[in-house]
Structures are given as structure tokens and as C-alpha cells.
């Protein structure tokens, strides 16, 4: 290894990748720095080995075309420099995901990533429960309000963190360790931890996170079979019943997780999110070909010429709170179409691998479910370009693509 710099690059990239579940808790910058370094190390690897075959992968080619489109339309943005500041570094996400697929993750390092994610999910969930009961988490973060939690984060995103890492972490553990070895105690322990994490998502007060975790459990039941399917079905039922019981015991949670969700759905057109989505649709329609520019929703939403009238009070925010609306408003119809084509290419690649994976599906199921729930089109979301949420999305994508190559559990 001493005389082989490429092996040093690979080891560094693998260690950084396995550390991302921790870096996401440390801070937005930490995860983004790790992700960016993996992308740069992958580029160095490609230069050293003269191996650029990955650039021929269908989803990568579409993603690169999308990146070039982002650069092109930045010339026509409301704020050109702001658009370029978003567009230029976006390629790091593509390089990171393809690096995980073709270079970084093999069966051994997927196991290590599973362990890393499972440990962090468990610790963060315990921390959230501690804050729920005591009002302060282990790091001293005060509970921001009665219906919301922060856990170890500086803002209210503990629920979505747990939701996005729960399935690849604990399903990976189930497929590799608990169910393969068949020990009843390990199965009960894993089931108990899963229920504890789901409960933490519920008491976090993050409505979309809880809806997505329930959706993810449903998908898990569909994708799994035999004993693991029965176990997840049981967790699904206990989670729903437990959430109802907890809501009856804590009226604040009842209002937050059930009453407010029902009201938002019933009046979605005039709700805060509904007005933002309308604003995004309006801006995209006004600038159908180029959009308003990357990261320019926040600039154009109040513009008198292309924005909705001031009577729509919640027409403005930093982003539209939906990935697809964001692409449409900021990159126009061509940008949205390229984004959807990229997702279709990714789905096709994963589906082809799923059909022949056999026992390797145990590795695929968790990250595939994480990808689906993060890219679900009718969800309210953070910005697709946020370094923190971007790290979670592209970690799941790269993880799923790498797992697709593993043929045994």
C-alpha cells in the first residue's frame, strides 16, 4: 500500500463515506466537506487509472446534461451570480453518487456503512426521546416548542434525519445479521430499536417525516417476503397503533401530527405549502424554457412582473418545498424533464439489478426505499440543492446503486 497512492485514495474515500451519518449530525458543512472530498478523490482515481467508463452510464450522462443545462440557464437568471453559485458545485453530488456505485462501496464497506448508520440512528433517536421527556438533549439543546424537537441538531430536522437513514440502516442489519443468523434475541432487539426510532420520529413533530416513515414501512412490506415481511408488518401495525395511543396521551402531538395534517390536506390550495407550490408553478409557467435561475425562487417570487400578486401572502420562501416544483420554477420545463429522465434512468438501473439480485436484495431494499421516500413527488421537502439534504439524497442513491452489485446477503 505504501507505493500505491490509488489505494490510499480509496481508503480515504471509504472512511469519509462511512463517516457521513455522523458528519450529518456534526453539521451541514461537515457532511458536505466529506461528500466533496469523496468526489474529488474519485476524480483523482479516474485520472490516475485513466478509467472514465463511468461517464457512459445512462443516468450519469443525463445528470451531466442536466448540470450543463443549469450552467446555461444561469446566464438568464434574475440573479446570475446566485444561479452560478448553485449550479457550478452541483456536480459534486453526481460524482459522489457514482463514486459510491463504481469505486467506494463493496460488500465489506456496505456492512460498515450499515453499522455506522444504525449506530447513529439509534443514538439520535435516544437523544430525541431524552429531549422529549426532559426538555433538553444530551448536548444541551433546548426543546424549541412543545410540539417540536431538535435532538442533537441546531434546528428541527431530527425526524427527517431518522426517516432517511432508518431503512438502509436497520433493513441492512436485518438482512445481514439478525435474520441470517436466526437468533430470536437479535430479532427482538432490532425490532425494539426500530419501534423506538419510529416513535422518536413521531414525537419530533415533523409531520412529513412521520408520513414518509409510515409509507416506507408499507413499501418494506411489499418488497420483503417470508419472516421479514411478517415482522415489518407487525412493526407497521404497532407503529400506527402506538402513534394513536401516544397522541391520545399527549394532546399536543394529536394536534400536530393528526389535526394539523388533516386541516392542511383539506385546505391545501390556500395553505402555506399550497401557496408556495402555486408560486413555483406560476414562475415556471412565466419562464417556461429557462426558469427563473438556480436558487432564484427566493428572488423571483416577489417580482412584480413574474410573481404572484401580493394578495398571495405565502408566495415567497427560500425554496418551494418540493423538489419537482423547485426544478420547474428554477430550471424551466427542460430542466424538470432532464431531472425526471435522470430518475427514470436510475430507476431502470435499480429495477434491472433487483430482478436478478436474489439474496442480494437484502442489501438493496433499505437504500432503495430511502431513495423512493426522499424523491416521492407529492412530499413537502427541503431544497434539493441544500448541502445537508443533498448529502442524504445522494448517499441513498449511491448506496442503492452499490448494493445492486452485491449478490449475497
HELIX and SHEET records of a PDB file:
HELIX    1   1 UNK A    5  UNK A   26  1                                  22    
HELIX    2   2 UNK A   28  UNK A   49  1                                  22    
HELIX    3   3 UNK A   53  UNK A   56  5                                   4    
HELIX    4   4 UNK A   58  UNK A   73  1                                  16    
HELIX    5   5 UNK A   74  UNK A   76  5                                   3    
HELIX    6   6 UNK A   80  UNK A   87  1                                   8    
HELIX    7   7 UNK A   88  UNK A   90  5                                   3    
HELIX    8   8 UNK A   91  UNK A   99  1                                   9    
HELIX    9   9 UNK A  100  UNK A  104  3                                   5    
HELIX   10  10 UNK A  107  UNK A  134  1                                  28    
HELIX   11  11 UNK A  158  UNK A  166  1                                   9    
HELIX   12  12 UNK A  167  UNK A  171  3                                   5    
HELIX   13  13 UNK A  172  UNK A  173  1                                   2    
HELIX   14  14 UNK A  174  UNK A  178  3                                   5    
HELIX   15  15 UNK A  179  UNK A  181  1                                   3    
HELIX   16  16 UNK A  184  UNK A  203  1                                  20    
HELIX   17  17 UNK A  207  UNK A  223  1                                  17    
HELIX   18  18 UNK A  226  UNK A  249  1                                  24    
HELIX   19  19 UNK A  251  UNK A  254  1                                   4    
HELIX   20  20 UNK A  255  UNK A  259  3                                   5    
HELIX   21  21 UNK A  260  UNK A  266  1                                   7    
HELIX   22  22 UNK A  268  UNK A  270  5                                   3    
HELIX   23  23 UNK A  272  UNK A  286  1                                  15    
HELIX   24  24 UNK A  297  UNK A  300  1                                   4    
HELIX   25  25 UNK A  323  UNK A  356  1                                  34    
HELIX   26  26 UNK A  358  UNK A  360  5                                   3    
HELIX   27  27 UNK A  361  UNK A  374  1                                  14    
HELIX   28  28 UNK A  387  UNK A  403  1                                  17    
END                                                                             
